[in-house]
Amino acid sequence: MASIGVPGLILILVIALVIFGPKKLPEIGKAAGQTLREFKKGASELTSDAKEEIDEAKAVAQKKD
């Protein structure tokens, strides 16, 4: 997948400004930031849970040996 680049980002921002208007853009940006933050939090919790289960399985396997 090719990168968008600076001209593409500028075009996207101008189109968003025309569609949503200057008063809605900060609200949309804030909502997008909160969504991304929650997604990262959920992903890190999921990976930490998986790591804990792997560590527990290794500990059980070592006890059997």
trRosetta pair geometry for C-beta under 8 A, 3 or more apart (Angstrom, degrees):
i j d omega theta_ij theta_ji phi_ij phi_ji
4 8 3.7 -134 174 93 87 141
4 9 5.8 102 119 -51 125 76
4 12 7.5 -12 -177 -18 144 135
5 8 5.0 93 61 12 78 106
5 9 7.1 -142 99 -6 40 90
6 9 5.7 -56 -146 36 32 110
6 10 6.3 33 157 -20 67 105
7 10 5.7 -54 -148 36 33 112
7 11 6.4 35 154 -20 66 106
8 11 5.6 -54 -149 36 32 112
8 12 6.4 33 153 -19 65 105
9 12 5.6 -54 -148 36 33 112
9 13 6.3 32 154 -18 66 106
10 13 5.8 -55 -148 37 31 111
10 14 6.4 31 154 -19 65 105
11 14 5.8 -54 -147 36 30 110
11 15 6.4 29 156 -17 65 106
12 15 5.9 -56 -148 38 30 110
12 16 6.3 30 154 -18 65 107
13 16 5.6 -54 -145 38 31 111
13 17 6.2 35 154 -23 65 105
14 17 5.6 -52 -148 34 31 114
14 18 6.5 30 154 -17 64 104
15 18 5.8 -55 -149 36 32 110
15 19 6.2 24 155 -15 67 110
16 19 5.8 -58 -141 41 30 106
16 20 5.7 -11 175 16 69 114
16 25 6.5 99 135 -109 108 105
16 28 7.7 -148 -176 90 122 156
17 20 7.0 -68 -124 54 18 82
17 21 7.3 50 -176 -122 52 10
17 22 6.5 23 -153 -75 92 68
17 25 6.4 -9 -101 -66 66 140
20 24 4.1 -118 167 83 102 128
20 25 5.7 128 97 -65 126 70
20 28 6.2 -24 -170 -25 166 147
21 24 5.2 79 64 13 87 103
21 25 7.3 -145 91 -23 44 88
22 25 6.1 -43 -146 13 34 117
23 26 7.7 -58 -176 26 33 98
23 27 7.8 19 142 -3 61 113
24 27 5.5 -66 -161 44 50 113
24 28 5.8 49 147 -24 82 107
25 28 5.6 -56 -143 38 32 111
25 29 6.2 34 158 -20 67 107
26 29 5.6 -54 -145 38 32 113
26 30 6.2 35 156 -21 66 105
27 30 5.7 -52 -147 35 30 111
27 31 6.4 29 155 -17 64 106
28 31 5.8 -55 -148 38 31 110
28 32 6.3 30 153 -19 65 107
29 32 5.7 -55 -145 37 30 111
29 33 6.3 32 155 -20 64 107
30 33 5.7 -55 -149 36 30 113
30 34 6.4 28 155 -17 64 106
31 34 5.8 -54 -147 37 31 110
31 35 6.3 33 153 -20 64 107
32 35 5.7 -54 -148 36 31 113
32 36 6.3 31 155 -18 65 107
33 36 5.8 -55 -146 37 30 110
33 37 6.3 32 154 -21 64 107
34 37 5.6 -53 -146 36 31 114
34 38 6.4 31 156 -17 65 106
35 38 5.9 -56 -149 37 29 109
35 39 6.4 31 152 -20 64 107
36 39 5.6 -54 -147 35 32 114
36 40 6.4 31 155 -17 65 105
37 40 5.9 -55 -149 37 29 109
37 41 6.3 31 152 -20 63 108
38 41 5.6 -53 -146 36 32 114
38 42 6.3 31 156 -17 65 106
39 42 5.8 -56 -148 38 29 110
39 43 6.3 28 155 -18 65 108
40 43 5.7 -55 -144 38 30 111
40 44 6.3 27 158 -17 65 107
41 44 6.0 -57 -147 37 27 107
41 45 6.4 27 154 -18 63 107
42 45 5.7 -55 -147 36 31 111
42 46 6.3 32 154 -21 64 107
43 46 5.6 -54 -148 35 31 113
43 47 6.4 26 156 -14 65 106
44 47 5.9 -54 -144 39 33 107
44 48 6.2 32 156 -19 65 107
45 48 5.8 -56 -144 38 29 109
45 49 6.3 33 155 -21 64 105
46 49 5.8 -53 -150 33 29 111
46 50 6.5 27 153 -17 63 106
47 50 5.6 -53 -147 37 35 112
47 51 6.3 37 153 -21 66 104
48 51 5.6 -50 -146 35 34 113
48 52 6.4 38 153 -22 64 103
49 52 5.7 -53 -150 33 31 112
49 53 6.6 30 153 -17 64 105
50 53 5.8 -54 -150 36 33 110
50 54 6.4 34 152 -19 65 105
51 54 5.7 -54 -149 36 33 112
51 55 6.3 33 153 -19 66 106
52 55 5.7 -54 -148 37 31 111
52 56 6.4 32 153 -19 65 105
53 56 5.6 -52 -146 36 32 112
53 57 6.3 34 154 -20 65 105
54 57 5.7 -54 -149 36 31 111
54 58 6.4 33 152 -20 64 104
55 58 5.7 -53 -149 34 32 112
55 59 6.4 33 152 -20 64 105
56 59 5.6 -54 -149 35 32 112
56 60 6.4 32 153 -18 65 104
57 60 5.8 -52 -148 36 32 111
57 61 6.3 33 153 -20 65 107
58 61 5.6 -56 -148 37 31 112
58 62 6.3 31 154 -20 65 106
59 62 5.8 -54 -147 35 31 110
59 63 6.6 34 153 -22 63 104
60 63 5.8 -53 -151 32 32 113
60 64 6.7 34 152 -21 63 104
61 64 5.8 -54 -154 31 33 113
61 65 6.9 32 151 -21 63 103
62 65 5.8 -53 -153 29 37 111
